[in-house]
């Protein structure tokens, strides 16, 4: 069997590659992802690889096709000859880019479905979720015939429900394609620990303290219950569906349902502090608005109202049995958080080096910060203020780039770099405040105005963006990031005197080089297209 896995670098995809490698009936695997993994690392070395951006509006080919048709055409060519396509790709962040999420997740599924039909693939297996189900207010287990209307206040749930409608359309229009949809509970493994931190918690949640012990108490919303499943067990479910060419919906979850007291024993020392859900939601909303955490309140709404899954169908028809309990899956995730564990792909990258897209807050210091007497306080303060001003201008420019180029294959990566720059600017703000250095706000106002004035270029276009902009903007930004590296290097040189953590500055320098790589690849993409007639 030849199997294509779209989204093969994430949590479930990485586990599925391990399972398919161990399955003798699977003779070849093609992995597809927006950012390709380390192809020398386990388990990615067992697959062939091809890049794809399901959200691209300006297609990856140099021919006449553009937009969705080009993406579908690219997928169709890669799907030809496959016995099954497993579609796992799902974008969780940037959480605030709602249009990008829907285009990637819902329209991306539609593009995969169209390509499967065009390529004549007989079997499509898709990652749905417990989040696709309509809300419930009891603990009664629901089978696969429960309504998939989603939780209205959760964008993830709404999009999962919309994805289900896409699959309904495929089944109606192409009955020759066997369509399977797996609806798992929360999927955990140690290798996914840093992706959970990055996508949901954020840099201000001190998960690194798990290395030193567990919290004495765990505050949780009253009435919370949780189903989970280990990634390897989910991968085994996908494997069974693929090799048996099974169709229809399958719930996937471990046997145990975890409640507040269970989670308190697993995460901490057994002390549970129950908090009214409305209070938790208000606190989460404030933390999200303040960019302290990356999960919006819709995730809590979904957690409190999704049904308990009845998994009798997959057990009876496919012989699937989970090898680990939900408690063991959570424990594996916590161990991975404590160790900074990950894998050789962008979504699962370990904690060190810092994952792409992670903010650098808070500023890490070794004791009190100070400008030593051996340094000219005025000049050094002016130097830091200039870098803070430059970060203001750079953030504004990249925010505009992210909005302007949302219809390119680089939108998600530009959005990630934008979040990084926003965090770096806050780091400079914190540094200036803690060193009692004036920010010189008039300089930030001037930088803001200068960045706006810089948009008025004599490029022959008055009311619309010039194609030249796509080439020029990354050139300017690369120069700015190079200057930023110089600032981090200067701080690194004097870190011990000032009281800064040199390791954090090394991370910032490495992150800046990754930003240059994104901008360089975007520039290569742009210069091939900008000046065509």
Helices and strands as residue ranges (DSSP letters): E 2-6, H 11-21, E 28-33, G 44-46, E 48-51, H 67-79, E 84-87, H 98-102, I 103-107, H 108-119, E 123-127, G 130-132, E 141-142, H 155-173, E 178-184, E 186-188, G 190-192, H 193-196, I 197-201, G 207-211, E 218-221, E 225-226, E 228-230, H 231-243, E 248-252, E 258-259, H 260-267, E 272-275, H 277-289, H 297-305, E 308-309, H 312-318, H 326-339, H 377-404, H 411-434, H 441-453, H 469-493, H 495-498, H 502-527
